[in-house]
C-alpha cells in the first residue's frame, strides 16, 4: 500500500510501514531537524525517495486521492499527554487533529492510521472516532506499548485504525514473526538504527543532541506501530 505520512517526525512510523510492506510516497513534517534526517536517510538508501511538505495546515490532500491507500500520523500530544498541558484535543497544538481529519477527507484512503498518547482515551478519542465515522470509516482502537512487544520500556500509545471498506480482506503483514523470520530480522535492523546516533545523524553539539533526543522521545516505536495496525485492521474485518 502507498502511505502518506503526516507528522512524520524522524521516521519511526515510516519504518513501521516498511515492516508492513508499505511504500511511503509523501510525508509532512514541520520540524527542520526531523526533515533533514528524513532526507538524509533517503539519500543513504534507507528510505525510499518521497517529497516532504512542511505544514499540514497548507497541505492539499486532494492531489493524492487515488494514489494513497493509507494516511498515517501521530498528531501532537502536547495538550493530551499527562506530561503536557492537559487542555485536550482542542488545545493549541493537539487541535491539529482537525488538519489531519481534513487531509484524510481530501485523500479518501482505504485506511487511516492514527497514534497519540494513551491519555487520548479520555482527552479526545470520542472526537477522533466521531470525525472518522462522519467520513464513512469504521474504526477500532487500542492501547499498545513497547513492553507488549518485548522491550524493557513501556511507551504506551493509543492506536486507531479506520477502514473505509471494512468488508474487504484486511491488508497487512504479520510482524509477530518467530525466531529468525524475515520480519524479525528486519525489525532488529530497524531497532538498531533507531537506537544508534547514525539514524538521526551524528550529534554535532548540544542543540543537535537536544533535537535528536526530542525526536526520539516523540517518535513511534516501529514494531509497536506495525503490530497495532495488524491487530486492529484484523479486528475490523473479523
ChimeraX commands (.cxc) that place a marker at each C-alpha (Angstrom):
marker #1 position 0.00,0.00,0.00 radius 0.5
marker #1 position 1.07,3.59,-0.61 radius 0.5
marker #1 position 1.35,5.71,2.54 radius 0.5
marker #1 position 1.03,9.43,3.19 radius 0.5
marker #1 position 2.84,10.03,6.48 radius 0.5
marker #1 position 1.64,13.10,8.41 radius 0.5
marker #1 position 3.60,14.42,11.41 radius 0.5
marker #1 position 6.32,12.07,10.16 radius 0.5
marker #1 position 8.95,13.03,12.76 radius 0.5
marker #1 position 12.27,11.27,12.27 radius 0.5
marker #1 position 10.65,8.29,10.59 radius 0.5
marker #1 position 9.62,5.78,13.26 radius 0.5
marker #1 position 6.17,5.43,11.73 radius 0.5
marker #1 position 7.66,5.17,8.25 radius 0.5
marker #1 position 9.83,2.28,9.42 radius 0.5
marker #1 position 6.65,0.63,10.72 radius 0.5
marker #1 position 5.23,0.97,7.24 radius 0.5
marker #1 position 8.28,-0.81,5.85 radius 0.5
marker #1 position 7.65,-3.69,8.26 radius 0.5
marker #1 position 4.09,-3.85,6.91 radius 0.5
marker #1 position 5.24,-3.78,3.29 radius 0.5
marker #1 position 4.01,-0.23,2.63 radius 0.5
marker #1 position 5.70,2.34,0.44 radius 0.5
marker #1 position 5.79,5.93,1.68 radius 0.5
marker #1 position 5.04,8.24,-1.24 radius 0.5
marker #1 position 4.80,11.54,0.63 radius 0.5
marker #1 position 5.42,12.93,4.12 radius 0.5
marker #1 position 4.63,16.11,6.04 radius 0.5
marker #1 position 6.92,17.27,8.85 radius 0.5
marker #1 position 7.42,20.84,10.09 radius 0.5
marker #1 position 10.43,20.22,12.33 radius 0.5
marker #1 position 13.57,21.14,10.39 radius 0.5
marker #1 position 15.79,18.68,12.25 radius 0.5
marker #1 position 13.48,15.75,11.55 radius 0.5
marker #1 position 13.03,16.76,7.90 radius 0.5
marker #1 position 16.78,16.84,7.41 radius 0.5
marker #1 position 17.10,13.39,8.88 radius 0.5
marker #1 position 14.36,12.01,6.64 radius 0.5
marker #1 position 16.15,13.43,3.60 radius 0.5
marker #1 position 19.46,12.07,4.84 radius 0.5
marker #1 position 18.03,8.58,5.19 radius 0.5
marker #1 position 16.59,8.81,1.68 radius 0.5
marker #1 position 19.98,9.84,0.30 radius 0.5
marker #1 position 21.60,6.91,2.08 radius 0.5
marker #1 position 19.07,4.48,0.63 radius 0.5
marker #1 position 17.49,3.50,3.95 radius 0.5
marker #1 position 14.17,5.09,2.99 radius 0.5
marker #1 position 12.57,5.31,-0.47 radius 0.5
marker #1 position 12.57,8.73,-2.14 radius 0.5
marker #1 position 9.48,10.80,-1.34 radius 0.5
marker #1 position 8.68,14.53,-1.16 radius 0.5
marker #1 position 8.42,16.20,2.25 radius 0.5
marker #1 position 5.99,19.06,2.88 radius 0.5
marker #1 position 6.49,21.27,5.91 radius 0.5
marker #1 position 2.99,22.22,7.10 radius 0.5
marker #1 position -0.17,20.15,7.48 radius 0.5
marker #1 position -2.19,23.37,7.57 radius 0.5
marker #1 position -1.34,24.21,3.95 radius 0.5
marker #1 position -1.01,20.67,2.60 radius 0.5
marker #1 position -3.60,19.79,-0.06 radius 0.5
marker #1 position -4.51,16.13,0.18 radius 0.5
marker #1 position -6.81,16.13,-2.86 radius 0.5
marker #1 position -3.84,15.79,-5.21 radius 0.5
marker #1 position -3.09,12.40,-3.64 radius 0.5
marker #1 position -6.58,10.92,-3.97 radius 0.5
marker #1 position -6.39,7.68,-5.89 radius 0.5
marker #1 position -2.66,7.31,-5.16 radius 0.5
marker #1 position -2.57,6.93,-1.37 radius 0.5
marker #1 position -4.01,3.85,0.35 radius 0.5
marker #1 position -3.26,4.80,3.96 radius 0.5
marker #1 position -2.92,8.16,5.70 radius 0.5
marker #1 position -0.93,7.74,8.90 radius 0.5
marker #1 position 0.23,10.07,11.62 radius 0.5
marker #1 position 0.57,10.89,15.26 radius 0.5
marker #1 position -0.86,14.36,15.70 radius 0.5
marker #1 position 0.68,16.45,18.53 radius 0.5
marker #1 position 0.03,15.09,22.02 radius 0.5
marker #1 position 1.13,18.29,23.80 radius 0.5
marker #1 position -2.36,19.02,25.10 radius 0.5
marker #1 position -3.28,15.37,25.68 radius 0.5
marker #1 position -0.30,13.72,27.37 radius 0.5
marker #1 position -0.24,13.61,31.20 radius 0.5
marker #1 position 3.11,15.39,30.97 radius 0.5
marker #1 position 1.65,18.09,28.72 radius 0.5
marker #1 position -0.78,20.97,29.06 radius 0.5
marker #1 position -3.85,18.70,29.52 radius 0.5
marker #1 position -6.05,21.07,27.52 radius 0.5
marker #1 position -7.39,18.20,25.45 radius 0.5
marker #1 position -7.83,17.77,21.74 radius 0.5
marker #1 position -8.96,21.37,21.28 radius 0.5
marker #1 position -5.72,22.68,22.80 radius 0.5
marker #1 position -3.33,24.88,20.84 radius 0.5
marker #1 position -1.21,22.01,19.46 radius 0.5
marker #1 position -3.43,18.94,19.59 radius 0.5
marker #1 position -6.15,20.74,17.65 radius 0.5
marker #1 position -4.03,19.86,14.61 radius 0.5
marker #1 position -6.11,16.68,14.57 radius 0.5
marker #1 position -8.56,18.85,12.64 radius 0.5
marker #1 position -5.99,19.25,9.87 radius 0.5
marker #1 position -5.28,15.54,9.82 radius 0.5
marker #1 position -9.01,14.84,9.56 radius 0.5
marker #1 position -9.30,17.37,6.72 radius 0.5
marker #1 position -6.48,15.67,4.80 radius 0.5
marker #1 position -7.99,12.22,5.35 radius 0.5
marker #1 position -11.25,13.55,3.91 radius 0.5
marker #1 position -9.45,15.01,0.90 radius 0.5
marker #1 position -7.41,11.88,0.18 radius 0.5
marker #1 position -10.17,9.33,0.86 radius 0.5
marker #1 position -7.73,6.45,1.53 radius 0.5
marker #1 position -8.66,2.87,2.30 radius 0.5
marker #1 position -7.14,3.25,5.78 radius 0.5
marker #1 position -6.43,5.99,8.31 radius 0.5
marker #1 position -3.89,5.07,10.99 radius 0.5
marker #1 position -3.76,7.45,13.97 radius 0.5
marker #1 position -1.44,7.48,17.01 radius 0.5
marker #1 position -1.32,9.58,20.15 radius 0.5
marker #1 position -0.72,9.44,23.89 radius 0.5
marker #1 position -2.65,6.76,25.76 radius 0.5
marker #1 position -4.36,9.66,27.55 radius 0.5
marker #1 position -6.29,10.29,24.33 radius 0.5
marker #1 position -8.75,7.71,25.64 radius 0.5
marker #1 position -10.18,10.38,27.95 radius 0.5
marker #1 position -8.99,13.57,26.23 radius 0.5
marker #1 position -10.38,13.44,22.73 radius 0.5
marker #1 position -10.82,9.86,21.49 radius 0.5
marker #1 position -14.54,10.40,21.03 radius 0.5
marker #1 position -13.85,13.38,18.80 radius 0.5
marker #1 position -11.44,11.41,16.61 radius 0.5
marker #1 position -13.78,8.43,16.29 radius 0.5
marker #1 position -16.73,10.71,15.59 radius 0.5
marker #1 position -14.89,12.60,12.86 radius 0.5
marker #1 position -13.80,9.35,11.22 radius 0.5
marker #1 position -17.34,7.96,11.39 radius 0.5
marker #1 position -18.70,11.09,9.71 radius 0.5
marker #1 position -16.30,10.43,6.82 radius 0.5
marker #1 position -17.58,6.87,6.45 radius 0.5
marker #1 position -14.81,4.99,8.26 radius 0.5
marker #1 position -15.27,2.01,10.55 radius 0.5
marker #1 position -12.68,2.32,13.33 radius 0.5
marker #1 position -11.14,0.22,16.08 radius 0.5
marker #1 position -8.75,1.48,18.74 radius 0.5
marker #1 position -6.50,0.09,21.42 radius 0.5
marker #1 position -3.61,0.90,23.74 radius 0.5
marker #1 position -0.33,-0.84,22.99 radius 0.5
marker #1 position 3.20,-0.20,24.25 radius 0.5
marker #1 position 6.78,-1.24,23.64 radius 0.5
marker #1 position 6.60,-3.58,26.62 radius 0.5
marker #1 position 3.96,-5.59,24.75 radius 0.5
marker #1 position 6.49,-6.45,22.03 radius 0.5
marker #1 position 9.32,-7.37,24.37 radius 0.5
marker #1 position 11.04,-4.05,25.05 radius 0.5
marker #1 position 12.27,-3.09,28.50 radius 0.5
marker #1 position 10.41,0.24,28.46 radius 0.5
marker #1 position 6.66,0.89,28.41 radius 0.5
marker #1 position 5.96,3.73,25.94 radius 0.5
marker #1 position 2.21,3.05,25.69 radius 0.5
marker #1 position 0.28,4.79,22.95 radius 0.5
marker #1 position -3.30,4.88,21.73 radius 0.5
marker #1 position -3.68,3.49,18.21 radius 0.5
marker #1 position -6.65,3.85,15.87 radius 0.5
marker #1 position -7.17,2.02,12.58 radius 0.5
marker #1 position -10.07,3.26,10.47 radius 0.5
marker #1 position -11.17,1.37,7.35 radius 0.5
marker #1 position -13.34,2.88,4.64 radius 0.5
marker #1 position -14.02,-0.59,3.17 radius 0.5
marker #1 position -14.19,-2.96,6.17 radius 0.5
marker #1 position -15.92,-5.68,4.16 radius 0.5
marker #1 position -12.70,-6.37,2.23 radius 0.5
marker #1 position -9.95,-8.69,3.41 radius 0.5
marker #1 position -7.56,-6.86,5.76 radius 0.5
marker #1 position -4.31,-5.71,4.21 radius 0.5
marker #1 position -1.11,-6.14,6.19 radius 0.5
marker #1 position 1.85,-8.32,7.02 radius 0.5
marker #1 position 2.17,-10.42,10.16 radius 0.5
marker #1 position 5.01,-8.79,12.05 radius 0.5
marker #1 position 4.95,-11.04,15.11 radius 0.5
marker #1 position 7.38,-13.46,13.44 radius 0.5
marker #1 position 9.17,-16.33,15.12 radius 0.5
marker #1 position 12.89,-16.64,15.70 radius 0.5
marker #1 position 14.81,-15.96,12.52 radius 0.5
marker #1 position 11.77,-14.88,10.49 radius 0.5
marker #1 position 12.37,-12.12,7.89 radius 0.5
marker #1 position 10.05,-9.71,9.73 radius 0.5
marker #1 position 12.01,-10.21,12.96 radius 0.5
marker #1 position 15.34,-9.74,11.19 radius 0.5
marker #1 position 14.04,-6.55,9.60 radius 0.5
marker #1 position 12.81,-5.30,12.97 radius 0.5
marker #1 position 16.18,-5.96,14.59 radius 0.5
marker #1 position 17.87,-3.87,11.92 radius 0.5
marker #1 position 15.36,-1.04,12.34 radius 0.5
marker #1 position 15.62,-1.16,16.13 radius 0.5
marker #1 position 19.41,-0.91,15.95 radius 0.5
marker #1 position 19.13,2.01,13.56 radius 0.5
marker #1 position 16.73,3.83,15.88 radius 0.5
marker #1 position 18.95,3.34,18.93 radius 0.5
marker #1 position 22.19,4.47,17.33 radius 0.5
marker #1 position 23.17,8.07,16.52 radius 0.5
marker #1 position 23.55,7.18,12.85 radius 0.5
marker #1 position 19.81,7.01,12.29 radius 0.5
marker #1 position 19.37,10.66,13.15 radius 0.5
marker #1 position 22.85,11.78,12.20 radius 0.5
marker #1 position 25.91,12.14,14.36 radius 0.5
marker #1 position 25.41,14.75,17.08 radius 0.5
marker #1 position 27.48,17.84,16.47 radius 0.5
marker #1 position 26.67,19.94,19.52 radius 0.5
marker #1 position 24.32,20.46,22.45 radius 0.5
marker #1 position 21.49,21.88,20.32 radius 0.5
marker #1 position 21.71,18.95,17.91 radius 0.5
marker #1 position 21.66,16.45,20.77 radius 0.5
marker #1 position 18.58,18.12,22.21 radius 0.5
marker #1 position 16.82,17.96,18.83 radius 0.5
marker #1 position 17.83,14.33,18.46 radius 0.5
marker #1 position 16.57,13.37,21.92 radius 0.5
marker #1 position 13.30,15.22,21.33 radius 0.5
marker #1 position 12.80,13.44,18.01 radius 0.5
marker #1 position 13.36,10.04,19.62 radius 0.5
marker #1 position 11.08,10.89,22.54 radius 0.5
marker #1 position 8.24,11.97,20.26 radius 0.5
marker #1 position 8.74,9.16,17.76 radius 0.5
marker #1 position 6.83,5.95,17.27 radius 0.5
marker #1 position 8.25,2.53,18.10 radius 0.5
marker #1 position 8.13,0.86,14.66 radius 0.5
marker #1 position 7.29,-2.65,15.81 radius 0.5
marker #1 position 4.55,-1.43,18.13 radius 0.5
marker #1 position 3.01,0.63,15.33 radius 0.5
marker #1 position 3.17,-2.27,12.89 radius 0.5
marker #1 position 1.70,-4.68,15.44 radius 0.5
marker #1 position -1.10,-2.25,16.30 radius 0.5
marker #1 position -2.08,-1.88,12.66 radius 0.5
marker #1 position -2.04,-5.64,12.10 radius 0.5
marker #1 position -4.14,-6.36,15.19 radius 0.5
marker #1 position -6.67,-3.57,14.70 radius 0.5
marker #1 position -7.15,-3.95,10.95 radius 0.5
marker #1 position -7.83,-7.66,11.51 radius 0.5
marker #1 position -10.38,-6.81,14.21 radius 0.5
marker #1 position -12.33,-4.59,11.82 radius 0.5
marker #1 position -12.66,-7.30,9.22 radius 0.5
marker #1 position -13.19,-10.04,11.80 radius 0.5
marker link #1:1,2 radius 0.2
marker link #1:2,3 radius 0.2
marker link #1:3,4 radius 0.2
marker link #1:4,5 radius 0.2
marker link #1:5,6 radius 0.2
marker link #1:6,7 radius 0.2
marker link #1:7,8 radius 0.2
marker link #1:8,9 radius 0.2
marker link #1:9,10 radius 0.2
marker link #1:10,11 radius 0.2
marker link #1:11,12 radius 0.2
marker link #1:12,13 radius 0.2
marker link #1:13,14 radius 0.2
marker link #1:14,15 radius 0.2
marker link #1:15,16 radius 0.2
marker link #1:16,17 radius 0.2
marker link #1:17,18 radius 0.2
marker link #1:18,19 radius 0.2
marker link #1:19,20 radius 0.2
marker link #1:20,21 radius 0.2
marker link #1:21,22 radius 0.2
marker link #1:22,23 radius 0.2
marker link #1:23,24 radius 0.2
marker link #1:24,25 radius 0.2
marker link #1:25,26 radius 0.2
marker link #1:26,27 radius 0.2
marker link #1:27,28 radius 0.2
marker link #1:28,29 radius 0.2
marker link #1:29,30 radius 0.2
marker link #1:30,31 radius 0.2
marker link #1:31,32 radius 0.2
marker link #1:32,33 radius 0.2
marker link #1:33,34 radius 0.2
marker link #1:34,35 radius 0.2
marker link #1:35,36 radius 0.2
marker link #1:36,37 radius 0.2
marker link #1:37,38 radius 0.2
marker link #1:38,39 radius 0.2
marker link #1:39,40 radius 0.2
marker link #1:40,41 radius 0.2
marker link #1:41,42 radius 0.2
marker link #1:42,43 radius 0.2
marker link #1:43,44 radius 0.2
marker link #1:44,45 radius 0.2
marker link #1:45,46 radius 0.2
marker link #1:46,47 radius 0.2
marker link #1:47,48 radius 0.2
marker link #1:48,49 radius 0.2
marker link #1:49,50 radius 0.2
marker link #1:50,51 radius 0.2
marker link #1:51,52 radius 0.2
marker link #1:52,53 radius 0.2
marker link #1:53,54 radius 0.2
marker link #1:54,55 radius 0.2
marker link #1:55,56 radius 0.2
marker link #1:56,57 radius 0.2
marker link #1:57,58 radius 0.2
marker link #1:58,59 radius 0.2
marker link #1:59,60 radius 0.2
marker link #1:60,61 radius 0.2
marker link #1:61,62 radius 0.2
marker link #1:62,63 radius 0.2
marker link #1:63,64 radius 0.2
marker link #1:64,65 radius 0.2
marker link #1:65,66 radius 0.2
marker link #1:66,67 radius 0.2
marker link #1:67,68 radius 0.2
marker link #1:68,69 radius 0.2
marker link #1:69,70 radius 0.2
marker link #1:70,71 radius 0.2
marker link #1:71,72 radius 0.2
marker link #1:72,73 radius 0.2
marker link #1:73,74 radius 0.2
marker link #1:74,75 radius 0.2
marker link #1:75,76 radius 0.2
marker link #1:76,77 radius 0.2
marker link #1:77,78 radius 0.2
marker link #1:78,79 radius 0.2
marker link #1:79,80 radius 0.2
marker link #1:80,81 radius 0.2
marker link #1:81,82 radius 0.2
marker link #1:82,83 radius 0.2
marker link #1:83,84 radius 0.2
marker link #1:84,85 radius 0.2
marker link #1:85,86 radius 0.2
marker link #1:86,87 radius 0.2
marker link #1:87,88 radius 0.2
marker link #1:88,89 radius 0.2
marker link #1:89,90 radius 0.2
marker link #1:90,91 radius 0.2
marker link #1:91,92 radius 0.2
marker link #1:92,93 radius 0.2
marker link #1:93,94 radius 0.2
marker link #1:94,95 radius 0.2
marker link #1:95,96 radius 0.2
marker link #1:96,97 radius 0.2
marker link #1:97,98 radius 0.2
marker link #1:98,99 radius 0.2
marker link #1:99,100 radius 0.2
marker link #1:100,101 radius 0.2
marker link #1:101,102 radius 0.2
marker link #1:102,103 radius 0.2
marker link #1:103,104 radius 0.2
marker link #1:104,105 radius 0.2
marker link #1:105,106 radius 0.2
marker link #1:106,107 radius 0.2
marker link #1:107,108 radius 0.2
marker link #1:108,109 radius 0.2
marker link #1:109,110 radius 0.2
marker link #1:110,111 radius 0.2
marker link #1:111,112 radius 0.2
marker link #1:112,113 radius 0.2
marker link #1:113,114 radius 0.2
marker link #1:114,115 radius 0.2
marker link #1:115,116 radius 0.2
marker link #1:116,117 radius 0.2
marker link #1:117,118 radius 0.2
marker link #1:118,119 radius 0.2
marker link #1:119,120 radius 0.2
marker link #1:120,121 radius 0.2
marker link #1:121,122 radius 0.2
marker link #1:122,123 radius 0.2
marker link #1:123,124 radius 0.2
marker link #1:124,125 radius 0.2
marker link #1:125,126 radius 0.2
marker link #1:126,127 radius 0.2
marker link #1:127,128 radius 0.2
marker link #1:128,129 radius 0.2
marker link #1:129,130 radius 0.2
marker link #1:130,131 radius 0.2
marker link #1:131,132 radius 0.2
marker link #1:132,133 radius 0.2
marker link #1:133,134 radius 0.2
marker link #1:134,135 radius 0.2
marker link #1:135,136 radius 0.2
marker link #1:136,137 radius 0.2
marker link #1:137,138 radius 0.2
marker link #1:138,139 radius 0.2
marker link #1:139,140 radius 0.2
marker link #1:140,141 radius 0.2
marker link #1:141,142 radius 0.2
marker link #1:142,143 radius 0.2
marker link #1:143,144 radius 0.2
marker link #1:144,145 radius 0.2
marker link #1:145,146 radius 0.2
marker link #1:146,147 radius 0.2
marker link #1:147,148 radius 0.2
marker link #1:148,149 radius 0.2
marker link #1:149,150 radius 0.2
marker link #1:150,151 radius 0.2
marker link #1:151,152 radius 0.2
marker link #1:152,153 radius 0.2
marker link #1:153,154 radius 0.2
marker link #1:154,155 radius 0.2
marker link #1:155,156 radius 0.2
marker link #1:156,157 radius 0.2
marker link #1:157,158 radius 0.2
marker link #1:158,159 radius 0.2
marker link #1:159,160 radius 0.2
marker link #1:160,161 radius 0.2
marker link #1:161,162 radius 0.2
marker link #1:162,163 radius 0.2
marker link #1:163,164 radius 0.2
marker link #1:164,165 radius 0.2
marker link #1:165,166 radius 0.2
marker link #1:166,167 radius 0.2
marker link #1:167,168 radius 0.2
marker link #1:168,169 radius 0.2
marker link #1:169,170 radius 0.2
marker link #1:170,171 radius 0.2
marker link #1:171,172 radius 0.2
marker link #1:172,173 radius 0.2
marker link #1:173,174 radius 0.2
marker link #1:174,175 radius 0.2
marker link #1:175,176 radius 0.2
marker link #1:176,177 radius 0.2
marker link #1:177,178 radius 0.2
marker link #1:178,179 radius 0.2
marker link #1:179,180 radius 0.2
marker link #1:180,181 radius 0.2
marker link #1:181,182 radius 0.2
marker link #1:182,183 radius 0.2
marker link #1:183,184 radius 0.2
marker link #1:184,185 radius 0.2
marker link #1:185,186 radius 0.2
marker link #1:186,187 radius 0.2
marker link #1:187,188 radius 0.2
marker link #1:188,189 radius 0.2
marker link #1:189,190 radius 0.2
marker link #1:190,191 radius 0.2
marker link #1:191,192 radius 0.2
marker link #1:192,193 radius 0.2
marker link #1:193,194 radius 0.2
marker link #1:194,195 radius 0.2
marker link #1:195,196 radius 0.2
marker link #1:196,197 radius 0.2
marker link #1:197,198 radius 0.2
marker link #1:198,199 radius 0.2
marker link #1:199,200 radius 0.2
marker link #1:200,201 radius 0.2
marker link #1:201,202 radius 0.2
marker link #1:202,203 radius 0.2
marker link #1:203,204 radius 0.2
marker link #1:204,205 radius 0.2
marker link #1:205,206 radius 0.2
marker link #1:206,207 radius 0.2
marker link #1:207,208 radius 0.2
marker link #1:208,209 radius 0.2
marker link #1:209,210 radius 0.2
marker link #1:210,211 radius 0.2
marker link #1:211,212 radius 0.2
marker link #1:212,213 radius 0.2
marker link #1:213,214 radius 0.2
marker link #1:214,215 radius 0.2
marker link #1:215,216 radius 0.2
marker link #1:216,217 radius 0.2
marker link #1:217,218 radius 0.2
marker link #1:218,219 radius 0.2
marker link #1:219,220 radius 0.2
marker link #1:220,221 radius 0.2
marker link #1:221,222 radius 0.2
marker link #1:222,223 radius 0.2
marker link #1:223,224 radius 0.2
marker link #1:224,225 radius 0.2
marker link #1:225,226 radius 0.2
marker link #1:226,227 radius 0.2
marker link #1:227,228 radius 0.2
marker link #1:228,229 radius 0.2
marker link #1:229,230 radius 0.2
marker link #1:230,231 radius 0.2
marker link #1:231,232 radius 0.2
marker link #1:232,233 radius 0.2
marker link #1:233,234 radius 0.2
marker link #1:234,235 radius 0.2
marker link #1:235,236 radius 0.2
marker link #1:236,237 radius 0.2
marker link #1:237,238 radius 0.2
view
